[in-house]
Amino acid sequence: MNIVEEKKALRKVIKERKRNLSQEDKERQAKEVYNTLEVLPEFLNARTVLAYWALPDELPTECFVNEWYLKKRILLPVVVGEDLELYEYSGPSCLQPQPPFGILEPRGTQLVAPNEVDFVIVPGVAFDDAGHRLGRGRGYYDRLFPKMPDALRIGVCLGEQMVENVPCEVHDCTMHRVLSGRI
């Protein structure tokens, strides 16, 4: 099996693992992850934080983003063609669902250059303890990370998304740390 097939197979395994998780399970794990993240010195010292607005199968972020946007500059990614642009989050009213994925993205807020980001909270399909990340396969984050060389990358996930080994290619960027909830 080649690496593309390995990644596809792992995505399928993780999807199956998450199938029976309740929203309560996801929220409990999110609370564990964010309680750890919020006391990291790098987070406390960060001025500009790139987060994400979670899809239904991801570690929830709504409570975290809504708590911290009044205390720090919180950015959310917006898909533009093959890339991500970063926009300031100014509260729930700035979010609008966008094609092709229906992801809630900020509209009408300030565009921010990637090199202004100090700290990145990164979603993924799967992670391993070495910081390797498997995304959804479009490469958005892997193209973004080189534009923010000084930002600390923290992968966050549900416990069900942790695996022994994530298959990696040369272009796949590693996380500086991964925080996962307990199963």
VOBA-1610 file (N, C-alpha, C; in pm, whole numbers, padded with zeros to 5 digits, always signed):
BEGIN
Met+00085-00118+00000Met+00000+00000+00000Met+00090+00124+00000Asn+00063+00221-00090Asn+00142+00343-00091Asn+00090+00442+00013Ile+00161+00550+00031Ile+00128+00643+00139Ile-00009+00710+00121Val-00048+00737-00002Val-00180+00796-00029Val-00289+00698+00014Glu-00270+00571-00017Glu-00367+00468+00024Glu-00368+00451+00176Glu-00250+00459+00240Glu-00242+00450+00386Glu-00320+00564+00452Lys-00303+00684+00398Lys-00375+00799+00453Lys-00526+00782+00436Lys-00567+00737+00320Lys-00710+00716+00293Lys-00767+00613+00390Ala-00694+00504+00411Ala-00739+00399+00502Ala-00748+00451+00645Leu-00650+00532+00688Leu-00652+00586+00824Leu-00770+00682+00842Arg-00799+00762+00742Arg-00915+00851+00750Arg-01043+00770+00775Lys-01053+00657+00707Lys-01170+00570+00721Lys-01177+00511+00863Val-01064+00468+00916Val-01058+00412+01053Val-01103+00517+01155Ile-01051+00638+01142Ile-01084+00744+01238Ile-01232+00780+01228Lys-01283+00787+01108Lys-01427+00817+01090Lys-01511+00714+01164Glu-01473+00589+01154Glu-01546+00481+01222Glu-01533+00494+01374Arg-01414+00527+01423Arg-01394+00544+01567Arg-01484+00654+01624Lys-01504+00760+01547Lys-01580+00877+01596Lys-01731+00861+01577Arg-01771+00760+01503Arg-01911+00745+01465Arg-02009+00750+01583Asn-01978+00682+01691Asn-02072+00671+01803Asn-02049+00771+01915Leu-01962+00868+01891Leu-01937+00970+01995Leu-02057+01064+02006Ser-02099+01089+02127Ser-02207+01185+02149Ser-02150+01327+02155Gln-02235+01424+02139Gln-02191+01563+02153Gln-02137+01587+02294Glu-02196+01521+02393Glu-02150+01534+02532Glu-02007+01481+02546Asp-01977+01367+02482Asp-01840+01313+02484Asp-01742+01413+02424Lys-01780+01471+02310Lys-01693+01568+02243Lys-01672+01691+02331Glu-01778+01741+02392Glu-01768+01860+02477Glu-01681+01832+02600Arg-01694+01712+02660Arg-01613+01676+02776Arg-01465+01673+02739Gln-01435+01610+02625Gln-01296+01603+02581Gln-01243+01743+02545Ala-01326+01825+02484Ala-01285+01962+02450Ala-01248+02038+02577Lys-01328+02023+02681Lys-01300+02093+02807Lys-01164+02050+02863Glu-01134+01919+02857Glu-01003+01870+02903Glu-00889+01933+02823Val-00904+01931+02691Val-00799+01983+02603Val-00777+02132+02628Tyr-00886+02210+02631Tyr-00870+02355+02646Tyr-00827+02394+02785Asn-00862+02317+02888Asn-00811+02345+03023Asn-00659+02332+03025Thr-00604+02237+02950Thr-00459+02221+02940Thr-00398+02332+02856Leu-00457+02359+02741Leu-00405+02459+02647Leu-00401+02599+02711Glu-00506+02633+02783Glu-00519+02769+02837Glu-00416+02806+02943Val-00345+02709+02996Val-00242+02739+03096Val-00101+02727+03039Leu-00089+02692+02912Leu+00044+02686+02850Leu+00103+02827+02846Pro+00228+02844+02888Pro+00289+02977+02885Pro+00286+03039+02745Glu+00306+02957+02643Glu+00306+03009+02505Glu+00169+03064+02467Phe+00064+03001+02516Phe-00071+03052+02489Phe-00095+03181+02568Leu-00059+03179+02694Leu-00081+03296+02779Leu-00007+03418+02725Asn+00111+03396+02665Asn+00191+03506+02612Asn+00154+03544+02468Ala+00076+03462+02402Ala+00040+03488+02262Ala-00056+03606+02252Arg-00035+03690+02152Arg-00127+03801+02127Arg-00226+03766+02017Thr-00178+03694+01914Thr-00263+03659+01800Thr-00267+03506+01788Val-00389+03451+01800Val-00409+03307+01802Val-00497+03267+01683Leu-00448+03174+01603Leu-00529+03117+01496Leu-00597+02994+01552Ala-00729+02995+01551Ala-00809+02881+01595Ala-00884+02828+01473Tyr-00992+02757+01495Tyr-01078+02711+01386Tyr-01219+02697+01442Trp-01316+02706+01355Trp-01455+02683+01396Trp-01485+02538+01359Ala-01512+02454+01460Ala-01518+02310+01440Ala-01633+02264+01351Leu-01600+02166+01269Leu-01702+02090+01197Leu-01764+01991+01296Pro-01880+01934+01265Pro-01947+01844+01360Pro-01863+01725+01407Asp-01768+01679+01327Asp-01688+01562+01367Asp-01555+01599+01432Glu-01531+01727+01458Glu-01405+01772+01517Glu-01421+01807+01665Leu-01307+01820+01732Leu-01307+01868+01871Leu-01375+02005+01873Pro-01482+02022+01951Pro-01554+02149+01951Pro-01466+02268+01993Thr-01492+02383+01931Thr-01415+02504+01961Thr-01502+02623+01999Glu-01632+02613+01982Glu-01719+02728+01999Glu-01703+02796+02135Cys-01706+02720+02243Cys-01693+02780+02378Cys-01557+02847+02394Phe-01451+02780+02348Phe-01316+02835+02359Phe-01304+02967+02284Val-01345+02967+02156Val-01334+03088+02073Val-01416+03201+02133Asn-01538+03171+02176Asn-01624+03276+02231Asn-01575+03329+02365Glu-01502+03248+02439Glu-01445+03296+02565Glu-01324+03386+02540Trp-01238+03348+02446Trp-01108+03414+02431Trp-01105+03530+02333Tyr-01203+03547+02245Tyr-01191+03654+02146Tyr-01197+03793+02208Leu-01250+03803+02328Leu-01252+03933+02397Leu-01121+03961+02471Lys-01037+03858+02486Lys-00912+03871+02562Lys-00788+03869+02473Lys-00800+03805+02357Lys-00688+03792+02263Lys-00741+03816+02123Arg-00651+03838+02031Arg-00689+03850+01890Arg-00702+03707+01836Ile-00826+03665+01815Ile-00854+03530+01766Ile-00885+03539+01616Leu-00817+03456+01540Leu-00837+03449+01395Leu-00900+03315+01360Leu-00976+03315+01251Leu-01030+03192+01196Leu-00993+03184+01049Pro-00968+03063+00999Pro-00931+03050+00858Pro-01053+03057+00767Val-01030+03109+00648Val-01131+03116+00543Val-01069+03054+00418Val-01140+02958+00359Val-01093+02892+00238Val-01112+02987+00119Val-01001+03017+00051Val-01003+03100-00070Val-00924+03025-00176Gly-00997+02961-00267Gly-00930+02880-00369Gly-00859+02763-00304Glu-00727+02757-00323Glu-00646+02648-00268Glu-00576+02686-00137Asp-00607+02804-00085Asp-00537+02853+00034Asp-00633+02893+00144Leu-00575+02919+00262Leu-00649+02973+00375Leu-00608+03118+00395Glu-00706+03205+00411Glu-00681+03342+00454Glu-00730+03351+00598Leu-00669+03440+00675Leu-00698+03449+00818Leu-00773+03579+00847Tyr-00888+03565+00912Tyr-00971+03680+00945Tyr-00998+03684+01094Glu-01005+03805+01146Glu-01035+03825+01286Glu-01176+03779+01317Tyr-01191+03715+01432Tyr-01323+03674+01481Tyr-01374+03786+01571Ser-01492+03837+01541Ser-01547+03949+01619Ser-01674+03912+01694Gly-01703+03783+01702Gly-01822+03735+01771Gly-01907+03650+01678Pro-02003+03576+01735Pro-02084+03482+01657Pro-02155+03545+01536Ser-02189+03672+01545Ser-02264+03734+01435Ser-02179+03751+01308Cys-02048+03740+01317Cys-01964+03754+01197Cys-01955+03626+01116Leu-02005+03514+01169Leu-01992+03385+01101Leu-02106+03362+01001Gln-02067+03312+00883Gln-02164+03277+00780Gln-02118+03147+00713Pro-02213+03055+00684Pro-02174+02931+00617Pro-02129+02959+00474Gln-02021+02892+00433Gln-01964+02918+00301Gln-01949+02788+00222Pro-01979+02795+00092Pro-01953+02679+00006Pro-01802+02661-00009Pro-01750+02549-00043Pro-01824+02429-00080Pro-01858+02340+00039Phe-01801+02367+00158Phe-01817+02275+00270Phe-01922+02319+00371Gly-01976+02440+00359Gly-02073+02490+00456Gly-02009+02527+00589Ile-01878+02545+00588Ile-01805+02580+00710Ile-01840+02724+00748Leu-01865+02745+00878Leu-01889+02881+00924Leu-01758+02957+00922Glu-01757+03070+00852Glu-01636+03151+00838Glu-01670+03296+00865Pro-01573+03372+00921Pro-01599+03514+00946Pro-01611+03592+00815Arg-01702+03688+00814Arg-01721+03778+00701Arg-01727+03920+00754Gly-01668+04012+00679Gly-01672+04153+00715Gly-01576+04191+00826Thr-01476+04106+00854Thr-01377+04139+00957Thr-01241+04155+00891Gln-01142+04193+00971Gln-01010+04226+00919Gln-00930+04104+00875Leu-00871+04112+00755Leu-00775+04013+00705Leu-00643+04035+00778Val-00580+03926+00823Val-00456+03935+00900Val-00349+03851+00830Ala-00228+03904+00820Ala-00117+03833+00758Ala-00075+03714+00845Pro-00046+03600+00785Pro-00007+03481+00861Pro+00113+03504+00954Asn+00207+03589+00913Asn+00326+03608+00997Asn+00298+03684+01126Glu+00175+03731+01145Glu+00136+03796+01270Glu+00089+03696+01376Val+00073+03570+01338Val+00021+03467+01428Val+00132+03418+01521Asp+00099+03412+01651Asp+00193+03362+01753Asp+00167+03216+01788Phe+00043+03174+01777Phe-00001+03045+01832Phe-00111+02991+01742Val-00101+02862+01703Val-00200+02802+01614Val-00262+02680+01681Ile-00394+02676+01684Ile-00469+02560+01731Ile-00515+02488+01605Val-00462+02367+01586Val-00476+02299+01457Val-00566+02177+01467Pro-00670+02172+01382Pro-00752+02050+01376Pro-00684+01947+01287Gly-00734+01827+01290Gly-00683+01723+01201Gly-00771+01601+01209Val-00747+01507+01120Val-00820+01381+01122Val-00756+01286+01222Ala-00621+01282+01224Ala-00547+01195+01315Ala-00413+01260+01350Phe-00364+01225+01468Phe-00234+01272+01516Phe-00162+01156+01582Asp-00029+01168+01593Asp+00046+01073+01674Asp+00129+01150+01775Asp+00191+01076+01868Asp+00267+01141+01976Asp+00389+01217+01927Ala+00437+01187+01806Ala+00552+01259+01750Ala+00511+01392+01687Gly+00381+01423+01688Gly+00335+01550+01632Gly+00295+01543+01486His+00296+01423+01428His+00253+01410+01289His+00102+01425+01282Arg+00056+01486+01175Arg-00086+01518+01158Arg-00134+01468+01023Leu-00253+01409+01025Leu-00322+01374+00901Leu-00442+01466+00890Gly-00443+01545+00783Gly-00555+01635+00759Gly-00659+01569+00671Arg-00745+01650+00614Arg-00853+01598+00529Arg-00806+01573+00386Gly-00681+01611+00355Gly-00624+01575+00226Gly-00614+01687+00125Arg-00649+01808+00163Arg-00643+01919+00068Arg-00517+02005+00085Gly-00444+01987+00195Gly-00316+02055+00213Gly-00324+02201+00255Tyr-00441+02249+00295Tyr-00456+02391+00331Tyr-00357+02433+00441Tyr-00353+02357+00550Tyr-00266+02395+00662Tyr-00118+02377+00625Asp-00086+02272+00552Asp+00055+02250+00514Asp+00107+02363+00425Arg+00021+02425+00346Arg+00064+02541+00266Arg+00069+02668+00351Leu-00011+02674+00457Leu-00016+02793+00542Leu+00102+02800+00640Phe+00138+02689+00700Phe+00239+02691+00807Phe+00372+02755+00769Pro+00426+02735+00649Pro+00553+02801+00615Pro+00543+02955+00616Lys+00423+03010+00606Lys+00404+03155+00609Lys+00400+03210+00751Met+00406+03122+00851Met+00404+03163+00991Met+00511+03087+01068Pro+00638+03113+01034Pro+00747+03033+01088Pro+00767+03043+01239Asp+00722+03151+01302Asp+00743+03168+01445Asp+00625+03122+01530Ala+00518+03078+01468Ala+00398+03038+01543Ala+00415+02897+01599Leu+00371+02880+01723Leu+00369+02749+01786Leu+00244+02676+01737Arg+00262+02554+01685Arg+00151+02475+01630Arg+00110+02368+01731Ile-00013+02378+01780Ile-00066+02282+01875Ile-00182+02207+01810Gly-00162+02079+01784Gly-00270+01997+01732Gly-00366+01963+01845Val-00495+01970+01818Val-00596+01934+01918Val-00691+01832+01856Cys-00732+01735+01939Cys-00819+01631+01885Cys-00888+01554+01996Leu-00983+01475+01954Leu-01049+01379+02042Leu-00953+01263+02065Gly-00965+01195+02177Gly-00878+01081+02205Gly-00885+00975+02097Glu-01003+00961+02035Glu-01023+00862+01930Glu-00940+00892+01804Gln-00884+01012+01795Gln-00807+01050+01677Gln-00656+01027+01694Met-00616+00982+01811Met-00474+00953+01833Met-00442+00813+01783Val-00332+00802+01709Val-00287+00674+01655Val-00139+00656+01684Glu-00091+00535+01665Glu+00050+00507+01691Glu+00141+00578+01591Asn+00099+00578+01463Asn+00185+00635+01360Asn+00101+00692+01247Val+00120+00822+01219Val+00054+00887+01106Val+00148+00880+00986Pro+00102+00826+00873Pro+00187+00825+00754Pro+00214+00967+00707Cys+00341+00997+00676Cys+00380+01134+00642Cys+00455+01140+00510Glu+00436+01253+00443Glu+00511+01285+00322Glu+00597+01407+00352Val+00687+01441+00262Val+00782+01550+00281Val+00710+01682+00311His+00599+01708+00244His+00529+01837+00260His+00442+01845+00385Asp+00425+01735+00459Asp+00340+01734+00578Asp+00412+01801+00695Cys+00350+01903+00752Cys+00410+01978+00864Cys+00377+01910+00996Thr+00474+01909+01085Thr+00460+01849+01216Thr+00414+01953+01318Met+00336+01907+01415Met+00293+01993+01525Met+00404+02000+01630His+00409+02112+01701His+00505+02123+01810His+00457+02042+01931Arg+00325+02026+01939Arg+00265+01950+02050Arg+00125+01909+02009Val+00077+01797+02065Val-00060+01753+02040Val-00129+01735+02174Leu-00249+01790+02183Leu-00333+01774+02303Leu-00459+01697+02262Ser-00486+01589+02333Ser-00607+01511+02301Ser-00687+01486+02427Gly-00818+01469+02406Gly-00905+01432+02516Gly-00887+01286+02549Arg-00937+01247+02664Arg-00931+01106+02702Arg-01056+01035+02657Ile-01038+00916+02607Ile-01150+00835+02558Ile-01231+00787+02677
//
